[in-house]
Amino acid sequence: MTPEFLRRYYILRVISNPKVYGIEKNGYVPLEDLQNALDQLRVNNIDDPLYDKLNQFSQKTIKRDLEKIKSYFQTIILHKRNYGYFLEGYEMTDGLKEVYEKTELYLLHHHAHSWKDHVTTARSSLSVYIDLVPLIQAIELQVLVEITYHGWYDDNGFETITGFFQPLHIKEINKAWYLIAHNDKYGIYAFCLDDRIKSLNITNHQVKNPISFNPKQYFKNAIGILKTDIKVEWIYIQVANHHFKYLESNPLHHSQEIVKRPKAAETESLDYKNANIWGEIRIYIEPNYEFLMEILKYNLWVKVVSPTHVKSYVKNHLEYMINYY
């Protein structure tokens, strides 16, 4: 990230949500208010060189930045005389949301030491043998990586895998990082980048016959990292009203659809025998082990209602658990 990128990022942030920065002018952001907001951000981070160019905000510089924002963020910022800047037909696209999220995560890591008293982040299980930057470059350049991986029980029964792989994609999920890689022997394999990685060396050898990989398509019907031969189908899940709002804001899966909302959307207590507190959603996925773990995470607040075999799958695991006690 460069100081110029950060300045343009904050110009977009201020204009797209001016109230957060104390600007209440009916959605418009006058140049002076924009300059003051950027200057305050610079003052708040006075010793940080990443923020050095936030106080370069002449009208000419802002005009150039708006062209860069239009090109990079695919977002058009207009200016109305005597009112200020505003966004044309502002809509939070998936691409823009991703840029916001990744930039904010980067800034959290960038400020990790100075913000440690204010922000607690989840501990990552990333192995000490992993350096993500050159690994990402290996994916871009399509060079082979040599991996020695000693699996646990879930990895084909403690198997040790050694070989050269084409790195395809890196995915973070549930506080763990995974490298999706391919060779002829194992096909596409998900390596957890934790202590199971015994060595990972990036070579200078180009992949001879590289395969293409589309992560969105590959993980389309997965709820986590696992890809199985289980049939993909619609899973219907009832959700108690208190948690319905949470799953509406934080879907179980990108395919999630609302089938029906709870008739009693607001109740002071949860009476699970009251049919009116239950709403229903559905998701189109492989009902595999990761799906089971996700459902169990939500405790009493969700229940699988169909298909019958998936409902039985969850029920059988719950019965095993009850027998422990």
Protein Blocks (a to p, Z undefined) as FASTA:
>chain_A
ZZklmmmmmmmmmmmmmmlnopaeehiacfklmmmmmmmmmmmmmmbmklmmmmgccfkl
mmmmmmmmmmmnopacdddehibccdehiacdfklmmmmmmmmmmmmmmmmmmmmmmpcc
dddfbdfkbcfklmmmmmmnopacdddddddfkngghiacddddddfbdcdeehiacddd
ddfklopadddfbfklmbdcddfbdcfbacdddfklmmmmpcblbccfbdcddddddddf
klmmmmmmmcfbfkbccfbdcfblbcfbdcfklmklpccddddddddfklmmmmmmnmmm
bccfbdfklmmmmmmmmmmmmmmZZ
